[in-house]
């Protein structure tokens, strides 16, 4: 069950952080949403899968966030966010399972 919660947190963080920054015009506020969701996803994953796997999920989350910016120039902002959110959720589902 933890892998599903972790995947939901990563998806909510990436999509919610982008939407928050976009709708408020306050990019740091979007970053706060992004960081809070990353921390919650790490804690959720660490509980069942351990610190190593939780770190891998968090790293995927952060790399996905960074990759969404150049990807957005090629396919658009929302498709880029959706693509990295999907890839990160899949990673969380695979790595977030109980040991």
C-alpha positions as MATLAB code, in Angstrom:
seq = 'XXXXXXXXXXXXXXXXXXXXXXXXXXXXXXXXXXXXXXXXXXXXXXXXXXXXXXXXXXXXXXXXXXXXXXXXXXXXXXXXXXXXXXXXXXXXXXXXXXX';
ca = [
       0.000    0.000    0.000;
       2.884    2.358    0.690;
       4.020    2.290   -2.931;
       0.600    3.571   -4.010;
       0.723    6.358   -1.427;
       4.252    7.259   -2.480;
       3.249    7.341   -6.150;
       0.270    9.539   -5.312;
       2.479   11.925   -3.344;
       5.021   12.252   -6.149;
       2.283   12.874   -8.703;
       0.506   15.391   -6.485;
       3.783   17.180   -5.776;
       4.851   17.564   -9.392;
       1.432   18.518  -10.713;
       0.450   20.528   -7.643;
       3.740   22.398   -7.493;
       3.472   23.377  -11.143;
      -0.181   24.393  -10.814;
       0.517   26.396   -7.660;
       3.376   28.302   -9.307;
       1.365   28.866  -12.455;
      -1.896   29.976  -10.848;
      -0.354   32.227   -8.182;
       2.581   33.530  -10.222;
       4.709   32.716   -7.177;
       7.364   30.188   -8.213;
       8.841   29.848   -4.702;
       5.404   28.839   -3.401;
       5.254   26.151   -6.075;
       8.682   25.033   -4.894;
       7.387   24.721   -1.335;
       4.589   22.424   -2.550;
       7.118   20.446   -4.582;
       9.542   20.084   -1.647;
       6.837   19.158    0.867;
       5.516   16.405   -1.380;
       9.037   15.091   -1.970;
       9.687   14.904    1.767;
       6.363   13.151    2.363;
       7.020   10.676   -0.465;
      10.474    9.942    0.947;
       9.045    9.249    4.401;
       6.276    7.079    2.969;
       8.686    5.013    0.903;
      11.332    4.762    3.624;
       8.868    3.175    6.030;
       8.361    0.098    3.842;
      11.236   -0.014    1.381;
      14.161    1.487    3.288;
      16.267    4.599    2.954;
      18.103    3.484   -0.183;
      14.972    2.965   -2.235;
      13.369    6.088   -0.785;
      16.441    8.060   -1.842;
      16.154    6.636   -5.364;
      12.508    7.714   -5.551;
      13.377   11.204   -4.286;
      16.239   11.474   -6.774;
      13.934   10.416   -9.617;
      11.441   13.041   -8.440;
      14.054   15.804   -8.460;
      15.577   14.746  -11.787;
      12.065   14.605  -13.247;
      11.382   18.115  -12.018;
      14.581   19.353  -13.623;
      13.948   17.449  -16.859;
      10.440   18.856  -17.182;
      11.817   22.308  -17.961;
      13.714   21.508  -21.196;
      11.074   18.928  -22.104;
       8.405   21.632  -21.851;
      10.152   23.585  -24.608;
       9.685   20.607  -26.920;
       6.216   19.265  -26.021;
       4.584   21.945  -23.881;
       4.358   22.571  -20.152;
       1.457   20.338  -19.129;
       2.519   17.347  -21.262;
       6.033   17.618  -19.813;
       4.746   17.720  -16.241;
       2.448   14.794  -16.970;
       5.253   12.753  -18.498;
       7.664   13.232  -15.606;
       4.887   12.706  -13.054;
       4.016    9.413  -14.726;
       7.625    8.257  -14.856;
       8.166    9.205  -11.227;
       4.956    7.481  -10.120;
       6.013    4.313  -11.924;
       9.383    4.440  -10.181;
       7.649    4.895   -6.831;
       5.370    1.913   -7.500;
       8.306   -0.345   -8.360;
      10.752    0.785   -5.676;
       8.247    1.533   -2.919;
       7.186   -2.057   -2.322;
       7.927   -3.767    0.953;
      11.339   -5.366    1.232;
];
